[in-house]
């Protein structure tokens, strides 16, 4: 493709038909409100999901919306990191919403995600900016858990690495995060298992072993407790939804 020729053609068509991209300053103002945690300003500036004026990324309407929404989520995640949100937290929230939109099949579902993502980031940034974010010890603890999610790490090991007693760390973690350390670690292991079931060909036995579950039955039990499905059912449901979505879009 001759990029210069295509660029000139598209710019001409956009000018002729008034389909220019939305002003950059308007986007910056809105993203800045989100990263500042200014919820009222976000609500005032928020406009329902629409891709007119933002360029066409796909001939398929739903896929075009998804592409634009992924770009939006990626941008706001980085705005919030720059404004002080933990990188791991911001990227994980981004992953959660992108995973949701990946299996969405209607404009209504995508519009709901569009609205939710801004409010979620704005609320969390409000906590960051008001000084109610996680303390240094808890941020370090979360990083250690993330770094050892596959190899496994115990509460006492976390406490030792942070130079705290296990009892004090457990109390502090529960106060700030709202769940116990063990509950948090398990939720992250299940989240990792979900992603592996979706995006890899590993068997559920291999995934359970990789995530250091004591047995395959323990993995199935823990996974069902968190998702309501066995690993096999979860994978089948995901690919059934993806197949349906792909064929509807096609």
Kinemage of the C-alpha trace (Angstrom):
@kinemage 1
@onewidth
@group {chain A} dominant
@subgroup {mainchain}
@vectorlist {calphas} color= white
{ca unk a 1} P 0.000 0.000 0.000
{ca unk a 2} L 1.157 3.504 -0.838
{ca unk a 3} L 0.539 5.185 2.525
{ca unk a 4} L 0.937 8.724 1.182
{ca unk a 5} L -1.628 8.119 -1.548
{ca unk a 6} L -4.076 6.538 0.900
{ca unk a 7} L -3.523 9.344 3.429
{ca unk a 8} L -4.217 12.048 0.829
{ca unk a 9} L -7.337 10.228 -0.357
{ca unk a 10} L -8.776 9.802 3.131
{ca unk a 11} L -8.027 13.367 4.188
{ca unk a 12} L -9.795 14.645 1.057
{ca unk a 13} L -12.877 12.473 1.669
{ca unk a 14} L -13.002 13.438 5.353
{ca unk a 15} L -12.853 17.137 4.540
{ca unk a 16} L -15.434 16.868 1.760
{ca unk a 17} L -17.966 14.995 3.868
{ca unk a 18} L -17.207 16.674 7.183
{ca unk a 19} L -15.915 13.473 8.792
{ca unk a 20} L -12.922 14.955 10.542
{ca unk a 21} L -11.629 13.413 13.762
{ca unk a 22} L -12.929 14.861 17.031
{ca unk a 23} L -10.812 17.650 18.534
{ca unk a 24} L -7.787 16.411 20.441
{ca unk a 25} L -8.254 19.059 23.145
{ca unk a 26} L -11.742 17.756 23.923
{ca unk a 27} L -10.414 14.244 24.464
{ca unk a 28} L -7.569 15.504 26.633
{ca unk a 29} L -9.961 17.470 28.835
{ca unk a 30} L -12.088 14.393 29.462
{ca unk a 31} L -9.153 12.029 30.086
{ca unk a 32} L -7.622 14.583 32.426
{ca unk a 33} L -10.848 14.720 34.446
{ca unk a 34} L -10.814 10.922 34.783
{ca unk a 35} L -7.151 10.777 35.820
{ca unk a 36} L -7.765 13.585 38.329
{ca unk a 37} L -10.542 11.550 39.919
{ca unk a 38} L -13.017 14.379 39.317
{ca unk a 39} L -16.152 12.237 39.109
{ca unk a 40} L -18.580 15.139 38.754
{ca unk a 41} L -16.531 16.615 35.921
{ca unk a 42} L -16.354 13.209 34.247
{ca unk a 43} L -20.141 12.884 34.395
{ca unk a 44} L -20.574 16.406 33.019
{ca unk a 45} L -18.171 15.829 30.107
{ca unk a 46} L -19.210 12.257 29.378
{ca unk a 47} L -20.964 11.568 26.096
{ca unk a 48} L -22.457 8.190 25.138
{ca unk a 49} L -20.350 5.877 23.033
{ca unk a 50} L -20.164 6.977 19.407
{ca unk a 51} L -17.455 6.468 16.802
{ca unk a 52} L -18.584 9.021 14.239
{ca unk a 53} L -15.770 11.490 13.714
{ca unk a 54} L -13.103 9.127 14.993
{ca unk a 55} L -12.182 7.407 11.764
{ca unk a 56} L -13.248 4.015 10.417
{ca unk a 57} L -11.121 1.087 11.634
{ca unk a 58} L -13.372 -1.671 10.292
{ca unk a 59} L -16.228 -2.004 7.833
{ca unk a 60} L -18.074 -4.070 10.420
{ca unk a 61} L -19.971 -1.760 12.797
{ca unk a 62} L -19.506 -3.756 16.026
{ca unk a 63} L -15.852 -4.529 15.331
{ca unk a 64} L -15.235 -0.855 14.541
{ca unk a 65} L -16.689 0.133 17.931
{ca unk a 66} L -14.585 -2.521 19.686
{ca unk a 67} L -11.368 -1.251 18.092
{ca unk a 68} L -12.095 2.319 19.166
{ca unk a 69} L -13.047 1.210 22.668
{ca unk a 70} L -9.810 -0.766 23.067
{ca unk a 71} L -7.835 2.338 22.084
{ca unk a 72} L -9.821 4.422 24.579
{ca unk a 73} L -9.240 1.955 27.439
{ca unk a 74} L -5.524 1.730 26.653
{ca unk a 75} L -5.208 5.522 26.674
{ca unk a 76} L -7.073 6.060 29.942
{ca unk a 77} L -5.051 3.305 31.611
{ca unk a 78} L -1.852 5.173 30.734
{ca unk a 79} L -3.263 8.555 31.750
{ca unk a 80} L -4.055 7.136 35.186
{ca unk a 81} L -0.598 5.560 35.550
{ca unk a 82} L 0.958 8.932 34.798
{ca unk a 83} L -1.324 10.476 37.440
{ca unk a 84} L -0.214 8.039 40.143
{ca unk a 85} L -2.191 4.806 39.822
{ca unk a 86} L -0.242 1.591 40.295
{ca unk a 87} L 0.837 0.259 36.905
{ca unk a 88} L -0.286 -3.267 37.785
{ca unk a 89} L -3.709 -2.047 38.967
{ca unk a 90} L -4.265 0.122 35.899
{ca unk a 91} L -3.269 -2.553 33.390
{ca unk a 92} L -5.300 -5.220 35.189
{ca unk a 93} L -8.442 -3.040 35.114
{ca unk a 94} L -7.729 -2.458 31.418
{ca unk a 95} L -7.449 -6.227 30.828
{ca unk a 96} L -10.736 -6.881 32.645
{ca unk a 97} L -12.688 -4.424 30.508
{ca unk a 98} L -11.030 -5.504 27.242
{ca unk a 99} L -11.827 -9.142 28.062
{ca unk a 100} L -15.458 -8.105 28.588
{ca unk a 101} L -15.731 -6.237 25.314
{ca unk a 102} L -14.022 -9.085 23.472
{ca unk a 103} L -17.052 -11.329 24.074
{ca unk a 104} L -19.681 -8.576 23.749
{ca unk a 105} L -21.907 -8.773 20.706
{ca unk a 106} L -24.177 -5.723 20.869
{ca unk a 107} L -23.837 -1.962 20.808
{ca unk a 108} L -25.709 -1.781 24.116
{ca unk a 109} L -23.144 -4.012 25.859
{ca unk a 110} L -20.259 -1.974 24.464
{ca unk a 111} L -21.920 1.292 25.489
{ca unk a 112} L -22.251 0.012 29.047
{ca unk a 113} L -18.569 -0.953 29.141
{ca unk a 114} L -17.660 2.487 27.753
{ca unk a 115} L -19.476 4.200 30.618
{ca unk a 116} L -18.273 1.832 33.325
{ca unk a 117} L -14.594 2.052 32.431
{ca unk a 118} L -14.435 5.820 32.941
{ca unk a 119} L -16.286 5.732 36.241
{ca unk a 120} L -14.152 2.847 37.523
{ca unk a 121} L -10.909 4.652 36.759
{ca unk a 122} L -12.242 7.991 38.057
{ca unk a 123} L -13.333 6.467 41.383
{ca unk a 124} L -9.974 4.789 41.866
{ca unk a 125} L -8.104 7.957 40.939
{ca unk a 126} L -10.200 9.879 43.450
{ca unk a 127} L -8.869 7.532 46.136
{ca unk a 128} L -5.308 7.929 44.853
{ca unk a 129} L -5.541 11.715 44.843
{ca unk a 130} L -7.216 11.926 48.264
{ca unk a 131} L -4.441 9.973 49.897
{ca unk a 132} L -6.644 6.908 50.439
{ca unk a 133} L -4.703 4.707 48.049
{ca unk a 134} L -2.804 1.664 49.226
{ca unk a 135} L 0.085 2.238 51.587
{ca unk a 136} L 3.656 1.585 50.511
{ca unk a 137} L 3.759 -1.800 52.277
{ca unk a 138} L 0.556 -2.987 50.606
{ca unk a 139} L 1.688 -1.801 47.171
{ca unk a 140} L 4.938 -3.737 47.673
{ca unk a 141} L 2.939 -6.742 48.859
{ca unk a 142} L 0.731 -6.638 45.742
{ca unk a 143} L 3.807 -6.448 43.526
{ca unk a 144} L 5.336 -9.479 45.277
{ca unk a 145} L 2.119 -11.449 44.839
{ca unk a 146} L 2.019 -10.532 41.141
{ca unk a 147} L 5.663 -11.514 40.634
{ca unk a 148} L 5.103 -14.888 42.324
{ca unk a 149} L 1.593 -15.734 41.143
{ca unk a 150} L 2.820 -18.788 39.220
{ca unk a 151} L 5.469 -20.022 41.625
{ca unk a 152} L 3.344 -19.378 44.709
{ca unk a 153} L 4.091 -17.364 47.851
{ca unk a 154} L 2.826 -17.626 51.433
{ca unk a 155} L 1.805 -14.926 53.880
{ca unk a 156} L 4.870 -15.518 56.059
{ca unk a 157} L 7.175 -15.184 53.043
{ca unk a 158} L 5.531 -11.891 52.108
{ca unk a 159} L 5.885 -10.617 55.666
{ca unk a 160} L 9.552 -11.628 55.812
{ca unk a 161} L 10.328 -9.859 52.538
{ca unk a 162} L 8.621 -6.704 53.796
{ca unk a 163} L 10.202 -6.839 57.259
{ca unk a 164} L 6.812 -7.090 58.988
{ca unk a 165} L 5.136 -9.670 61.184
{ca unk a 166} L 2.649 -11.919 59.381
{ca unk a 167} L -0.066 -10.856 61.824
{ca unk a 168} L 0.464 -7.131 61.204
{ca unk a 169} L 0.679 -7.543 57.417
{ca unk a 170} L -2.506 -9.644 57.372
{ca unk a 171} L -4.380 -7.028 59.403
{ca unk a 172} L -3.099 -4.149 57.246
{ca unk a 173} L -3.931 -5.991 54.007
{ca unk a 174} L -7.487 -6.747 55.141
{ca unk a 175} L -8.028 -3.120 56.172
{ca unk a 176} L -6.822 -1.651 52.875
{ca unk a 177} L -7.751 -4.259 50.259
{ca unk a 178} L -10.918 -5.583 51.868
{ca unk a 179} L -10.046 -9.289 51.637
{ca unk a 180} L -7.467 -11.533 53.269
{ca unk a 181} L -4.093 -12.094 51.601
{ca unk a 182} L -4.992 -15.733 50.919
{ca unk a 183} L -8.301 -14.748 49.318
{ca unk a 184} L -6.565 -12.164 47.142
{ca unk a 185} L -3.859 -14.606 46.038
{ca unk a 186} L -6.478 -17.213 45.165
{ca unk a 187} L -8.515 -14.694 43.138
{ca unk a 188} L -5.403 -13.740 41.158
{ca unk a 189} L -4.532 -17.398 40.538
{ca unk a 190} L -8.060 -18.048 39.266
{ca unk a 191} L -7.837 -14.934 37.060
{ca unk a 192} L -4.573 -16.255 35.620
{ca unk a 193} L -6.236 -19.643 35.060
{ca unk a 194} L -9.140 -17.973 33.235
{ca unk a 195} L -6.753 -16.219 30.853
{ca unk a 196} L -4.813 -19.445 30.216
{ca unk a 197} L -8.038 -21.314 29.489
{ca unk a 198} L -9.063 -18.580 27.041
{ca unk a 199} L -5.804 -17.859 25.297
{ca unk a 200} L -3.694 -21.031 25.490
{ca unk a 201} L -4.001 -24.680 24.556
{ca unk a 202} L -2.814 -25.953 27.945
{ca unk a 203} L -5.029 -28.614 29.511
{ca unk a 204} L -6.724 -27.847 32.831
{ca unk a 205} L -4.362 -30.353 34.502
{ca unk a 206} L -1.324 -28.479 33.149
{ca unk a 207} L -2.783 -25.127 34.194
{ca unk a 208} L -3.504 -26.378 37.714
{ca unk a 209} L 0.037 -27.695 38.022
{ca unk a 210} L 1.511 -24.509 36.574
{ca unk a 211} L -0.373 -22.433 39.150
{ca unk a 212} L 0.791 -24.699 41.989
{ca unk a 213} L -2.521 -26.163 43.057
{ca unk a 214} L -2.004 -29.171 45.302
{ca unk a 215} L -4.084 -31.433 43.044
{ca unk a 216} L -6.304 -31.305 39.997
{ca unk a 217} L -9.397 -31.773 42.174
{ca unk a 218} L -8.302 -28.794 44.310
{ca unk a 219} L -7.932 -26.667 41.165
{ca unk a 220} L -11.390 -27.675 39.880
{ca unk a 221} L -12.980 -27.006 43.284
{ca unk a 222} L -11.348 -23.564 43.673
{ca unk a 223} L -12.130 -22.594 40.077
{ca unk a 224} L -15.790 -23.596 40.410
{ca unk a 225} L -16.089 -21.670 43.677
{ca unk a 226} L -14.915 -18.442 41.994
{ca unk a 227} L -16.552 -18.783 38.563
{ca unk a 228} L -19.462 -21.189 39.030
{ca unk a 229} L -17.996 -23.417 36.311
{ca unk a 230} L -15.386 -26.146 36.061
{ca unk a 231} L -12.292 -25.246 33.980
{ca unk a 232} L -13.622 -27.428 31.142
{ca unk a 233} L -17.041 -25.744 31.213
{ca unk a 234} L -15.430 -22.292 31.372
{ca unk a 235} L -13.317 -22.955 28.269
{ca unk a 236} L -16.287 -24.381 26.378
{ca unk a 237} L -18.477 -21.401 27.316
{ca unk a 238} L -15.797 -18.924 26.246
{ca unk a 239} L -15.225 -20.519 22.851
{ca unk a 240} L -18.977 -20.945 22.298
{ca unk a 241} L -19.487 -17.222 22.973
{ca unk a 242} L -16.506 -16.302 20.797
{ca unk a 243} L -17.696 -18.529 17.951
{ca unk a 244} L -21.180 -16.970 18.123
{ca unk a 245} L -19.713 -13.464 18.218
{ca unk a 246} L -17.381 -14.099 15.276
{ca unk a 247} L -20.182 -15.517 13.148
{ca unk a 248} L -22.575 -12.695 13.993
{ca unk a 249} L -19.890 -10.164 13.086
{ca unk a 250} L -19.076 -12.056 9.904
